[in-house]
Amino acid sequence: MSEQPKLKGPASYFPSIEKKYGQPIDHWIKLVQKQKGLKHMEVVNWLKSEHGLGHGHANAIVAYCLASLP
């Protein structure tokens, strides 16, 4: 049986985000993608205030989304 590759960077938070908040990571990514025109920390603060995410988890999701932009 093969091992899954170890996640690195912001994605390393994804399993704990899914476990703690009960939503798949795609749910959070779609929410962040709708926040066009906002800066990194504005989106982090929005996730924290509107959805109750902790700072590290919100920051990881936003960093991942921004890194995957063309």
C-alpha positions, 0 to 999 in steps of 0.5 A: 500500500502506497503512502500519500505524499506529505502535504507542504506549505498552506495545504498542510493545514487542510486536513485539520481545517476539514476536521475542525470546521466540517467542510471540505477544503473546496468549500473554503476555496470557493468562498475565498475566490468570490472575494475579488478585489480584497487584499490577503489580510482582508480576506483572512479577517473576513473568514475569521469574522464571518465564518469563525475560522482561526487565524492560521487556518484562514491564512493558510486557505487565503495563501493557497488561493492567492498562490494558485492565481495565474 
